[in-house]
Amino acid sequence: MVKPINVEQLLVEQSEVVHLMAQDEIPLNDTLNKLIETLDMTLPGVWTTLLFYDEERDVLTDGMGPSFPAKFFEEVGEVPVANGEGSCGTSAFFREPIIVENIKTDWRYAPYRKQIAEQYNLKASWSHPVITSKHQLVGTLAFYIDEAREPSEAELNVLDIFANLAAVIIEKKTSEELLKTARNVLEKTPTIIIKWSAEEGWPIEFVSQNINQFGYDAKDLMKQGMSYSSIMHPDDVLTIGSKVAYYIENDVREYEQEYRILTADDEVRWVSDRTMLEVDHYGEVVGFQGILFDITARKQVEEQAQYLANNDPLTGLANRRYFKHKFELALEEAKESNAQLGVLYLDCDNFKEINDELGHDIGDEFLQHFAKRLNNVLRDDDLIARIGGDEFNILLNDVETKEQVNRVAERILEVVFEPWELQGVLYHITVSIGVSFFPQDGSKADELIKRADQALYGAKFNGKNGVVWYESLTEE
C-alpha cells in the first residue's frame, strides 16, 4: 500500500539540504547524510541508501544510509557495475532508473543478496544513477521498501529530484579544494575601493589600483573622469539607478547591491557593492563610496544549481519536474483563452540496440543529437523534455487543429528515421508516439501525460514506428 508523502515536510527539509550545500565548511558526508535523513523522514516505509562509484575498479562502494546499521553495508560489500547486480549495479550500468518490485523473485538479485534483503525485511528496491552536469557517474541513490510493489509517480519524482540534488552536492563539495584555493587568492587581493560623484553619469573620483583585475588602469579612469555607469552592464544601469534613488529618498545611508560590470575586454563580471552615501552640511547627497567584491564564481555556482534543477544534464532539455511546472502554467492560460494543447509522449523503438552494440558513451551522444533533431521540428514556444532513458515529452502550445498536432508527430517520425551514422555504421531509428489533446482528453497535466503514455503503449502494440491518439483507444 502506497503511503502519502509529507510534501510540506519534504520541502522544508529539502531547503535545509540546499542550505548545507551552500556552506563550504560543511563536509560532503554530513550534507549527504542530511539528504538521506530527509528522504527517510518524509517518505513513510522507505529507507534510503547512497553508494559511491569507484571508476578505477568499476564498482559501487562506501555505502551510506542512516537507517541501516554499519553491518548492512559490510554484508553488501562492493557492488559491480553490471547488468544483474541488483537494482543499484544495474542502474549504474544502464545510467537509468531501475525498478525492482519484488527482490525475492527478481533475477537481478543474486541468492546471497536476496538473503541480505530478507534479513533486513527489504521487499522492493528502486535505484537511480547519480550523474553530474559533466555526465559523470558518481553513485546511485536507492529506495528500499518493506513491501513488494512498484513506486507511485510521486515517489519516482522524489527519487529523480533528489538524485539530481545529490549530484549537485557531490560535484560542488568535491571541488571545494579548488574553490578554497581560489578564495585564498581573492583574500590576498585587496578589495576594490571606488568613489564617484552624484553628478549625472556618476563620474569616478577615485578607484584603487586593483581595479586592474577587470582590465582597467586606475589612473586613466580618474584622469578621464569616466562615468561609473559606463562600466556597468547596460541592462543593470536603470535598476541600480532606481534603487539608489529609493535609498536617497528614504534616507538610507548604507546599502548593498549586486550587479554586473563590464571589464575592459567587455567580459561580464558580477560584483557585490557595499556603498555609503556622502552628504554635505545641507544633507544633500554629493557622492558615493563603494567597496566592490568580485562574486562571479558564486553566481556561476548558483546559476549551475538552478540549471540542474530544471534541466536534464545530458541533453540540456527540460527535465520531468520543469516540464510539468510549465505544462500546468500553460493549462491555466489555455483555460482562460480557450486555447488547445497537444501532448506527445515518445520513445525510441531501438535505442537499446545502440547501447548494447556501441556502449553507453555513444548512446549518450546519440541522445544529445536526437534531442537536437526533435527541437528543430518544434516552434520556439513549444516545450520538449527528456523524461528518462530514451523517453521524451513534448507540449505543443496554442494549436488550432488536431491535424496540426498530427503533422508535427509525422514530421518527427520522418526526421528521426533519417540515417544516423554512428562509428561508421548507418542506423535507422524509429520512434513510437502517443498523443493526448487538451481539452478533449483531460484538464490536468498528470492526466494528459498519463493518457499520452497510454497512447504510446498503443503505438508500441501496433508495431511501433507510428502515432496513436488517446481518443482512438477510447473508441475501440
N, C-alpha and C positions, 0 to 999 in steps of 0.2 A: 504493500500500500504506500503510495507516494505521499509524504508528509509535506505540508506547506512550508515554504521558505519564509523566514523572518526578514522581509525585504528592508524594513526600516533599520533593523539592527545591522543588516549586511552593509547598507550604505554608510552607516556610522563607522563601523569597523574598517570598511574599505578606505574611508577618508583618513583614518589613523594610520593605516599601512602606507598610504601616499605621503603622509606627514613624516613618517620614519624614513621613507626613501629619500626625502629631500634633505635629511640631516646627515652630512658626511661622516660625523663621528659615530653614528650607529653602525655596528658591524653587520655584514651581509647576513649571517645566520640569524641574528636577532630579528632583522626585518622579515626574513622569510618565515621564521617561526611565528611571527605575528600574523602573517598572511594565512598560514595553515590554521592557526588557532581561530582566526576569523571565520574560515570555512566550517571548521568543526562546530563552532558555536552557533552558527546561523543556519546550517543545513542539518535538520534532525535525522538521526540514524546514519550519518555519513562520517567516515573517518578519512582524513586526507594524508597523503604522503608526497614527498618530493624526492626524486632521485636525480643525482647529477651525472652528466655524461663525461666519461673519460675517453677523449678522442683517440689517444695513443693506443689504448687497449680495446677500444670499441665496446665498452661496457657501461652499464648504469651502476653507480655505486654511491657510497656515503649517504644513504637514505636518511631522511628526517621526517618526523611526524609526531608531535607532542602526545597524541592519543595512543601511540603504540609504545610498548616497552623497548629498551635497547636490544633485548634478546630477539625481538621480532626481526630487526634489520640484520642481526648476526645470522639468523637462520635463512633469511632471504639471500644474503650474500651479494655477490656481483651478478648482475643480470645482463647476459649478452644481448647486444642489439641485433635481433634477428627475428624473422617470422616464426611464431610459435613459442616465443619466450614470454608467455604471459601477456597481459594487456600492455604493460609498460615497455617490454622489449620489442613487442610488435609495433606499438605506436611510434617508438623511436625509429624503428626500421623503415616504416612507411611514411614517417613525418606527417601523420594524420591521426585524428582521434580514433580510438579503438574501444568498442563497447562489448564487454563480456557480461551477458545477462545471467549466466549460471556457471560459476567457476567449476563446480563439481562435474559438469558434463562437457565443458568446453575443451576441445582438443589442444588449444594453445597453452594450457596449463599442464606441465609435466606432473607425474604422480606425486613426487616429493613436494612440489609446490602446492598441490591440492591438499596435502596433509597439513602443511603450514597454515593454509587458509582455513581449513576445518578446525584446527587448534584454536584459532582466534575468531571463529564464528563469522568468517567473511564469505558471503554467498555470491556477490557480484562485484565487478570492478570495471571502472570506466577511466581510461587514461587519455591524456592529451600531451603532445610533444610541446616542449618549451623552446621556442625558436626566436632568436634575436632579430633585430632590424637588418642585420647583415646576413641573414639566412643561415645562421649557425645554430645547430642543435646544442643546447646546454643542459637538457634534462627532460624529465617527464613529471607532470602533475597528475596524481591519480586519486579517484574517489573509491572507497571500499564501502560496501553496504551489507547490512545483516539480513538481507532478503534477496532472493533471486528475482531480478526484474530489470527492465530497461529504464533509462533515465527519462524524466519529463523534459519538455523543451526548456523550461526554466532552469532545470539543473544543468542541461547542456550549455545554456547561455552562460551560467555562472562559471562552469569549467573552462569555457573558451575565454571569458574575460579575465579570469584570474591566472590562467596560463600565460596570457599576453602580459599581464601585470608582473608576473614572476620573471618573465624575460626582460622587461624593462629594468626591474630591480637588479637582477644579476648583471645585466650589461652596464648599468650605471655604477654599481658598487665595485665591480671588478676593475673598473677604470679609475678608481679613487686615487691610486698611487700617481697616475698621470695628472689627475686633477690637483692633487696636493702639490706636486712639483710646479705646476703652472701657477698655483696660488702663491707659493713661496716666492716665485719670480715677481708676481704682481705686488706682493707685500714689500719687496725691496725696491720697487719702483715708486718714486714719490707721486702722491696724489696730485692731480691737476688742479691748480688754483686759478680761477679766472674772475675778472671783474669787468663789468660792462655798464655802460651808461643807460639811463632810462629814455634817452632821446630816440627818435624814430630809427628803426633798424638795429638798435642796441649796439652801438659802436664799442669794440673791445678796447678797454683802457689798460688792462694788464692781464697777462697769462704766463704761467710758469713754463720753463723751457721744456719740461717733459710732455708738452703738447706735441712734441716731435714723434711720439708713438703713433700719432694719427697723420704723420707726414707733413705737418706744418712747422714753420720756423717762428718761434715766439716773437722775435724782434720784428720780423716782417709783418706779422699780424698787427702789432701795436703801432708800427710806423705808418702803415697804410690805413689804420683806423677801420679795419674791416669790420663789418657788422656781424655780431654773433649769430643773428638769424640766418645769415647767408651760408653758414656751415651746418645748420640744422637741416634735417630731411624736410623737403618741401611739404610733404603730407602731414608733418607734425607741427609746422610753424603756427597755423591758426589755432590748433588745440592748445598749444603751450601758451600762446598769447591770451586766449580766453581764460585759462586757469590763472595766469598771473594777474589779469585784470580783476578776477574774483578775489584773489588773496589781498590785493591792494584795497579793494572796496570794503573788505571785511576786516581790515587791519591785521592780517596775518603776516607777521614779520619774518617767520622762518617756515620753510616748507620743503618738500622733496618731490621730485618728479622723475619719471623715467621716459626717455625719448631717444630718437635716433639722430646721429650726426653723420655727416659725410666726411671721409678722410680726403686728403689732398688728391688721392687717386680715385675718388668717387666711390670708394667702398663704404658700406653701411656698417656702423658700429653703434651698439646700444650703450647708453650711459645712465647712471643714476646721478642726479644733480641735487645736492643739498644746498639750498640758496637762502641767503639772508638779505633783507631789503636795507638799502641805505637811505636815510631820510635827512632832510636839512632841518634847521631850527624852527622852520614853519610847519614841520611834519609832512612835507611833500616828499614823495619818493624821487630820488635823483639817480639811483643806480642799484646794482645788484652785485653781490659777492657769492660766487659759487664754488663748490668743491665737487669735482667730477670723478666718478669711479667707472671704469670700464666693466660692464656687466654682460658683454656679448656672449661669453661662454655659458652663463647661467640661462640666458634667453634661448640659446640653441638647445640646451637640455630640456627646457620647458616645452619648446616647440616640438621636439622629437617625441616627448612623452604624450603630448596632445595628438600628434600624428598617429602614433601607435595605438592610441585609444580608439581611433576612428577608422584606421586603415589596415588592410591586410599587408603584412610586411613583405610578402613575396611579390605580389603583383602591383601593389600600390593602390588597388581598388578599395572601395569602401568595404568594411567588414560587416558581419551579420548585425551587430548592435547598431552601428551607424545607419545601415540600410533601413532597419526597422524604424529608427527615430525619424529619418527623413520621409519614410513612407507614411507614417502617422501624420506628419505635418501636411504632406501632400493630400491626404484624405480629408483633412479638415478644410483645406482650401477648395478641394473639389466639391465637397458637400455644399459649401457656401455659394459656389459659382455654377453648380450643376454640371461640372465637367466629368469626363470619363477617363479612367486609367486602365492601362494594361499591365499585367504582371506575368513575367516569363520566368519559369524555373527550368534551367537546362543543365545537362550532364553530358560529359564526353563518353561516347559509347566504348571506345577502345583505348582510353588513356592508360589503362593498366598494362597494355601491350608495350607501350613506350617505356614505362617504368621498369618492367621486367627485362626488356631486351637491352635498354641503353643505360639504365641506372637512374637514381633519383636526381642527380645534378642536371642531366639532360631533361628529365621530366619537369624539374622546376623551371628550366629555361624555356621549355615548350609552353608551360602555363603562362609565363610572362608574355610571350609573343601571342598566345591565344587571347589573352586579355586585351591586347592592343587591337587585334582584328575585330573583336566584339565592339570595342569602343568606337572604331571607325564607322560602324554601321549606325550608331546612335546619334541622336541630336544632343546639343550641349545641355539641354535642360532635362534629359533623361538620366537615370542613375543605374549603375551596374555595381554589383558586389560579389566578391568571392565568399561563398558560404562555408566552404571547407573542401579539401581534396580537389576534385575536378567539377564541383557543383557551383553554379552561379545563379544569382537572381538579377532580374532587370525590371526596372519600373519605367514604364512609358507614360509620361505626363501629358495631360490635356490632349487626348486623342479624339478625333472626330468620329471615326467609324471602327468597327471591328476589322474591316478589311485593311485599314492602316496598320493595325497590330499584326495582322497575318502577313503583310508584306515585309515587315521587319523580321518576323520569325523565319520566313522563307529566305530572306537575304542572309540571315545568319547561317542557315544550312548551306547556302552557296559559298560564302566566303570561308567557312570552316573546312569545307570539302576541297578547296583548292590545295594542291600538293604542299606538303611540308618536307623540307629537306633537313634531315637530322643525321649528322655524322655520315654524310654522303649517301644516305638512303632516303628514297622518297616514301612518305607515308600519306595515306588518305584517312583523315579523321572525320568521323561523323558525330553528330550530337542528337540527342532527343530533347524535345522541348514541350513543356506543359504550360498552358495558358489559362489564366483566370481574368475576369473582366469586372471592373467596378463601374456601375453599382449592381450589375446583374448577379454576380456570384458571391456577394458579401459586402459588408460595410466596415469590417475591421481588418487591420493589417495582418494579424496572425491567421485570420480566417481565409483571406485571399491568398496568402503564401501557401497555406496548407492545401488549398484546392488546386493551386498551380502545381504543387508537388504531386498530388493525386493524379492530375492530368499527365504529368511526366511519366509516372509509372504506366499509365495507359499507352503512352508513346513507346515505352520500352516493350510492353506486351505486344504491341502491333508490329514489332520487328525492328524497332529503333530507326534512327535517321529520319525522324519525322516530327510533325507538330500535332498535338492533341489538345483540344479545348476542354475545359472542365464541363461546359454545358453539354458536350457530346456524351459524356459519361452519364449524366443525369437523364438523357433521352433514351439510353439503351435499356 
